[in-house]
Amino acid sequence: MKKPVFQALVVGLIFVFVFHAFQIIQGMYLTMNYVPNIVETYESVDYLQHKVTFGYISSPMWRMIESLGLMLLGIIVFYTGKVLRRKK
């Protein structure tokens, strides 16, 4: 019983790690490919000042819920794959 539970937790942690690694890589890509446009500078500043909130939008509790949800998704995928392999 302990081995499948441990494997499911590892798969869940891999899901969390891959999700956050993807977020970091996507941010790096967008930052490297950003080209400022002098003509539309005022519109982007106006947008950034009034539409975007910098920093954490929500409390750290939501980060924890997000990570637990991703872990749960990984566990579900693991057990679903295990069940499908048994049926063959």
N, C-alpha and C positions, 0 to 999 in steps of 0.2 A: 504493500500500500504506500509505503514512504517513497519508493523510487518514482512512480508515475506523478505523484504530487510534486516532488522536487523537480522533475523534468518539466512539468507544466509551469511551475514558477519561473524556471530558467527561460522558457519560451516567452512567458509574459514579460520578463525583464528585457529580453532581446527586442520585443516589440517596442517597449518604452525607449530603449537606447536608440533603435533605428529611427523612431519618430523624431526624437530630439536631435539626432545627428543630421537628419534630413532638413530640419528647420534651420540649423546652423549653416549647413552647406548652401541652402537656398538663400539665406541672408547674405552670405559672402558673395555668391554669384550676382545677386541683385546690386550689391554695393560696388563690386568691381565693374559692372557694366552700366552704371549710372552715368548719363551724359547730361549735364545741366544745359538748359535752354534759356538763353538770355531774354528772348522775346516773351516767354511765358513765366518769367521769374515771379512776378507779383502774384499770379494766380496760385502758384505752388506754395508761396509763403502764406497767403491767405488761407489756403486749405490746411496747411500744417498748423497754423495758429488756432483755427476755429474748429477743425474737424478731427484732428488726431490728438489723442491723449498720450503723452510720453510716459514711460515707466510702466509699472504694473497697472493694468486696467482693473484687475480684480485682486482679491486677497490671495495669499498663498494657499488657502484652503482649496481654491479651484484648481491650482496646479497639482495638488495632491489627488483630487478627484479625477483629474485628467489622467494622471499616471496610473491610478488604480483602475480606471476604465480601460486604458490600453493594456494593462496586465490581464484584466478579465477577458479582453478580446483575444489576447495571445493564448490564454488557458482554454478558451472555447475552441479556437482553431486547433490547438494541440489535441484535445479530446475528440473533436470531430474527425480529424485525420486518423486518429487511432481507431475509432469506431469503423470508419470507412475501410481501413486496411484489414480489419478483422472479418468484414463481410465478404471479401474476395476469396 
